[in-house]
Amino acid sequence: MTLESEQTKSHSRQGFTSIEICAGAGGQAIGLHQAGFDHLALVEIDPFAVETLELNIRQHDVWTGSKSEILQIDVKTFDPFHDLVRTDRRLAPGELDLLAGGVPCPPFSQAGKQLGKDDERDLFPRMLELIEILRPRAVMIENVRGIMDPKFSTYRDWITVKLEGGMLFGDDGQIVQDKGLGYQVCAWNVLEASDFGVPQLRPRAILVAFREDVIQGFDYVLPTATHAQPISVAEALESSMYKRFSPYLAGAHAPTARSAFDRWLKVCHQRSTEPDGGIAPTLVGGSKKHGGADLGPSRAKAAWRRFGVDPMGIANDPEIPATKRTEDRDLFRPDGPMLTVRQAAILQGFPSDWEFAGGKTAQYRQVGNAFPPPVAKAVGISIRDVLQAARERDC
């Protein structure tokens, strides 16, 4: 029996442990938690996202009794054997069940320059270092669909060889044998969020790998769709949109409010009959280097107008218009109402009790950059099932 197998047998049988890097506002963490993973650490550098994680996990205790470390730290300096202090005991190599992360997307996004490995934000090499350090039983990496483009095929091959072993070109241009890290890449493909109940066009590339001693004798496939029909924007947002308009359906604003709500609802339901099922365009978080939040580039804005939504900004929270008189800006625009942060979160599949820290723009960026929890949950369950089967085999 290998040392890793002995360590695997020695750890708690009550659940499965995970560490997540680039945790953001918690989209992937929520889904993995729902799938049965207990997060030992959530590593994130953005202060607003860290505050969001603290707000929900510590103050609201949405994960009752959780001992998750929430670390505001650059993942390049994260030391899993030093920085975890809330856990009952120190983590040893080979003990962790799952290392997960949504490494930065801009190096591979079709909306950017697609510099790939030449982009300073590329964290795939750091993820590989952490895999070598931690020796987790399973690995899950999420990224934008763009990484599956042909231009990145060589880079994907390099990552696979680093995990599995094989032939690589050395720094001097010569072919060298890389022994790999002892993992098997079992899936690297694109999942569409709308197949999992997320009312949005959001394809994500998912890599799943298992340590060779874990996957031996098993097959793994990415999860299949949980929803035969997509959930439309109209279905997802009708209740929250009515709640926003309802304070104005009586009194001086009543004719304007009723007309605006009915117009939005009619347009949205008409979109639901179209071939795409009336799902939303891809939400984007935007860059910190540029102004306030809106609903994306010109093409996305045009798509939102077809849903009866004004895409030129983000609306205030529902209670603000009545006190600050911003209803004309937020609800009664010629192109339709703007979306609130909470409505964007609904379109990402966040639970209704998950709150976001920071100002409106900071909150929207967290939502727009998130990995939809329902997709993470489905992938997490598929990984957990293999880990459970391996655990039972090794008992």
LINCORUR-V370515 format. One record per run of one state. SS is the DSSP state (H for helix, E for strand, C for the rest). FROM is the first residue (numbers start at 1). TO is the last residue. If there is no record, write none. Layout:
# LINCORUR-V370515
SS;FROM;TO
SS;FROM;TO
This chain:
# LINCORUR-V370515
C;1;2
H;3;10
C;11;15
E;16;21
C;22;26
H;27;34
C;35;36
E;37;44
C;45;46
H;47;59
C;60;68
E;69;72
C;73;74
H;75;77
C;78;97
E;98;101
C;102;115
H;116;118
C;119;123
H;124;134
C;135;137
E;138;144
H;145;148
C;149;149
H;150;164
C;165;165
E;166;169
C;170;174
E;175;178
C;179;182
E;183;192
H;193;196
C;197;199
E;200;200
C;201;202
E;203;211
H;212;215
C;216;232
H;233;246
C;247;253
H;254;272
C;273;279
E;280;280
C;281;297
H;298;305
C;306;308
E;309;309
C;310;319
H;320;324
C;325;326
H;327;330
C;331;336
E;337;337
C;338;340
H;341;348
C;349;359
H;360;368
C;369;372
H;373;394
C;395;395
